[in-house]
Amino acid sequence: MRSNRRIRWAAVPVAVGLVIALAGCTQQQMNGWLPGTEETKDVTNHTSRVVGLWTTSWVVLLAVGLIVWGLIIWAAIVYRRRKGQTGLPVQMRYNMPLEIFYTIVPLILVLGFFAFTAKDQSAIEKPFDDPDATIHVYGKRWAWDFNYIDKDNPQDSVYYQGIQAQEEENGNGAIDESQLPTLYLPVGKKVEIELSSRDVDHSFWVIDFLYKKDMLPGKTNYEYFIPQKEGTYQGKCAELCGEYHSLMLFQVKVVSDSEYQQYLDTLREQGKVGLLGNEYDTNTNEPNNQAPVEASSENK
């Protein structure tokens, strides 16, 4: 009776502490400490799915951890050496129910995590049948090229050729954001991103989109999403790619469809019509690589 009463009294402060701790959770904690703020919540149609998978996984793992830690502490207290005891305690050789338990439970956890991860990954990676905007992104040391592809009229496609992020003079490492390569996306439209590399491994990461994908030489990867909130978002290369990897930055501007079309018209007016293709890749050992037309004509 005394033991049960002690347990109840001990449970009260623990329960109160949990209630206070959970009530005091910030939005960042509720978001699993992932990048983003309340303003960038649901910035694409996939971000809530990513947050849900991440935070649910940590809640389950934390619960498992608490149970395991509790069992370890309980065993250490209950089976501690008492005063006057000598030698080894009675050794337990077999306990089939216990062995089945610690075999089956981890298997269920692993299969559960795999099932939910595969389900969400399948939804995130599902291609659009008819995307509203298709952009081919090339990663290069240490900047980005963007091809805005018009699939109906390829000759009307336009491009943007970016340069490496520039540090402000006497700015203690501050970046001149006006010089950053900028990718424009139409809000509320189905976007398909094609990802390629011109040289080494890179990784395309728009931080608030909570998703990144590798850019590998000789291979094209894809992303599919719908931007849902207008604004300017920061992006970077997430794969160590050389000396100026930290300056391989870019911006994403999610704008209205009319503003997006206006930007494409601006590129046409600047004469940036056509596509920047594989001819500018610096990997000379890949099949079918050719020198750029301008370079070939100069060497004649």
N, C-alpha and C positions, 0 to 999 in steps of 0.2 A: 504494500500500500504506500509506504513512504517513497519507494522507488518510483512508482507511477505518479505520485504527487510531484516529485522533483522534476520528472520529465515534463509534466504539464506546465509547471512554473518556468522551466527553461524554454519551452516552446513559445511562450507568450512574447518575450523580448525578441526572439528570433523572427516571429511573424510580424511584429511591429516594425522591426528593422527592415524587413523585406518590403513592406508596404511603403515605408518612407523612401527607400532607395528607388523603387519602381516609380513612385509618384514624382521623384525629382529627376527622372531621365530627361535629358535634353533632346532636341530634334536630331542632333548629330549622333547621339547614342542610339536613338530609335532607328536611325538610318544605318546602324552597324558601323559607324565611323567611316563610311564610304564617302568619296568626294561628293560635293554638291551641298546646296542649301535648300531652304523651303521654297525659294524663288525658282530654283532649277529642278524641283521635283516634277517628275513626269515630263521631262524635257523631250523625251522620245517615247514611242509606244512600247519600248522594252525596259525602261529604267525601273519601273515598279516591279516587274517580274524579277529583275536582277536583285533588287533590294530584298524582295520577299524570300528568294532562295537563300541569299546570304545570311540574313538575320535569323530565319527559321533554323538554318543549319547550326548557327552558333548557339541558339537557345537549346536545341537538342543536345549539342555537345556539352554545354555548360551543365545541363541536368545530369548527363552521364558522369561528368567529372565530379559533381557534388556527391553523387551516390558512391562512386569509387573512393573518393577521399574520405567520405563518412565511414565506409566499410574498413578502410585502412586504419583510421583512428580508433574505431570501435574494437577491431581485432587487437591493436596495440595496447589498448586499455584493459580489455577483458582477459586477454591471455598473457598479461605481463607476469614477470617472475615475482612471486610473493616472498615476503620475509620468511626465511628459513628453508626455502625450496632450493634444492641442489639438482644438478644433472639436467638432462634434456627432458622436456615434456613428452607425453605420449605422441608418437608420430602417426599421422593419418596417411595411409597409403593410397586408398581408393575411395572416391565418393562420386559415383556415377551421376546422380542428379546434379551435383555441382559442376562436374565436367561438361555435361550436356548443356547446362545453363550458360557457362562462359564460352561455349562454342557457338551456340545458336544465336544468342543475343548480338554479339558482334557481327555475325553473318546477316542478321536482319537489318542492322544499322547500315552496313555497307550496301546491301541491296536497295534499301530505302533511299539512301543518298544518291545512288546511281540512277534509280528510276526517276526521281524528281529532277536531277540534273539533266538526264537525257530528254525528259519531257520539255523542260524550259529551253534547252539548247536547240531542240528540233523546232520550236516555235520561233526562236530568235533567228535561226539560220534559214528559215523557209523563204525561198525566192519569191519575188513578186512576179505575177504573170505578165503584167504590163506596167512597169515603173513609169512614173511621171517625169523623173529626172535621172539620167545616168551620167555619172562622173567617173572618169578614170584618173586615179591618183598615182603618180610616180614618186617614190621616195628616192632621194639622191643625196650623196654627201655634199652639203648638209642642209638641204632645202626640199622644196616640193614643187611638182608640176601638176596642174589640174587641167584635164580635158573635159569640156562640157559637150557631151556627145548628143547630136541630134540624129536619132535612129531613122527618122522618116526622111530626112534630107542630110546625109552625112557631110555634104559639101558646106553646109551651114554651121557645122560644129565650130566651136571656138576654144581657145586655150588661155591659160595663165601660167607664166613661167616665173617661179619664185626664186628668191635669193636667201642666203643664210641670214638668220637674225643678226641685227647690228646692235652693238653695245653703244650707249650714249657716251659721248666724250666727257670725261671726268664725272661719270655717273655712277662710279663704284659698282660696275656690273649691271646697271639698269639697262633694260632693253628698249630700243626705239620701236614702239608698237606700230608706228605708221609704216614701217618697212617690212612688217611680218607678212609672209604669204597668207592670203585670205581666201577661204573656200566659202562660196555662197550656196545656201540651200533654201528651197521654198518651203514655207511652213505649211503643215497639213498635207503635204504631198508624199507619195511613195518614192523613196530615194534608193537607188542602187549605186553602191560604190565599188568600183573595180580597183584592186590594189596590186601594184607591181613595184619592183625595185630596179634601179638602173645600175647598181653596183654590189653592195653588201646587204646583209639582213637588216631591215628596219622594222618598225612596228607603228601602225597608225592608231593613235589614241586621242580621241576627244574626251577630255577628262570627265566632264559632267554627263556624258552619254553612258558612262559606266561600262564601256566595251572597247576592246582594242583587238587588233588582229595583225599578225605578222605579214611582212612584205618580203618575199623570198625571190632571189634572182631566178629567172626561168620559170616562174609559176605565178599565176594570177589568182588571188583570193577575192572574196566578195563579202560585202556587208549590205544588209537590207533593213531599213527603218523608216519611220515617219517622224520628222521633227514636229513637235507640238507646241513649242513656245518660241516666240521671236526673241532674239537677243544675240549677244556676242559671247562665244565660248572659246576657251583656250585648248589648244592641242599641242602635242609634242610627239617626238619619236620615243618609244618605250623600249627600244632594243639598243644596247651599247654598240655604236657603229663607228667609233673612231674618235679622233682628237677633238672635234667640235660637236660631238653628240649633244651636249647641253644647249647648243645654239640652234638645234634643228627643231624650231618652234613654228607654229602657225596659228591662225585664228579661224573660227567658223562663225559666219554671220547667217543666222536664220532670219529670213525676211519674208515679206508678203510675196505672193506669186508675181504681182505686177512689178515690184522692185527687183525681183530675181530676173525677170525678162528684160527689164531696163538695164541691168548689169551686163547681161549677155550682149545686148545691143551696143553697149559701151565698148566691149571687147572687139566687136566687129568694126566699130568706127576706128579703133586703134590699129586695125589691120591684123589682129590676132585670130585669123580665120584658118581652120584646118585642125589637125591633130599633131601633137608632139609624140612621135612614136618611139619604137625600140631603137631607131637609128642613133639615138643619143645615149644609149646604154654604154657604160665604160667597161663592161665585161667583154673582153675580146675572145674568150674561149667558149662562148655559147654558140650553138648552131645558128646559121643564117644571119649573123650580125654583119652589118654593113656600116661603112663610114657615113656621116652626114653628108648631104648633097653639097652644102657650102664648102666643107673641108675638101671634098673630092675635087671640086672645080678649082680650088686654089692651088692644089698640088699638081695640076696638069701643066 
